[in-house]
Amino acid sequence: MIMEKMNNQVKTKKRVADHGEVFTHKREVNAMLDLVKNETERIDSRFLEPACGSGNFLVEILNRKLKRLEQRYKGSQHDYEQYSVMVISSIYGIDLLQDNVEECRKRLFEIFIKEYQSIFKKNINEKFLEILKIILEKNIVCGDALTMKDNAGKPIIFSEWSMPYNDMRLKQKEYSFKDIFSPTLSWSYTTNSDTGERVILPNVLKDHPLINYMELKR
């Protein structure tokens, strides 16, 4: 039993020695996520795992969001697909190793498509699924969260995705990971109209025009 647990948390001893790679067990993942349970069940709440490995945390977050998605929108494939874009686009990850990044993307996509097919059977929208793959490619990246650079030595860039209420159009804004977490003098500030709190706005590297989410391209 101990060896089985180790196998689930360690790929090879060399990877542990070279990269300190030890995966978090599902039990610990869920215990930590339960500390912010309400957020993990919100369709639009955003999560970033800066050392995502093959996706243990992100997988459990996706599972929780998909349960809420099914409860609300399983009666309409159109609505389910639209809000699925919000779910997938709210999950972000960084990892040092490319094979982990690819496995993480694959796990997230396979979990989604299994749920999607179980609800809508053979009425599968392949083009829609390709859109989700594009988002996962942009949201799960290979790089170092400490240096804030990707595996090519360039700054890690993330997209913020949003959708106007009851609208199929998708808004994409690109930000430097460093700008998001490292305050600079060039940041702008505004006031939250609901809470009155001061809100910091990092620099937008690129502000894409609104498009129908089915028109998103690599």
Salt bridges, closest charged atoms under 4 A:
ASP18 OD2 - LYS14 NZ 2.51
GLU21 OE1 - ARG15 NE 2.60
GLU28 OE1 - HIS25 ND1 3.96
GLU28 OE2 - ARG27 NE 3.00
ASP34 OD1 - ARG64 NH2 2.86
GLU39 OE1 - ARG42 NH1 2.73
GLU41 OE2 - LYS37 NZ 2.71
GLU41 OE1 - ARG68 NH2 3.38
ASP44 OD1 - ARG42 NH2 2.98
GLU60 OE2 - LYS26 NZ 3.96
ASP79 OD1 - HIS78 ND1 3.09
ASP99 OD2 - ARG15 NH1 2.81
GLU103 OE1 - LYS11 NZ 2.91
GLU130 OE2 - LYS133 NZ 3.46
GLU130 OE1 - ARG218 NH2 3.96
GLU137 OE1 - ARG218 NE 2.92
ASP167 OD2 - ARG169 NH2 2.96
GLU174 OE2 - HIS208 NE2 2.74
ASP207 OD1 - LYS171 NZ 2.68
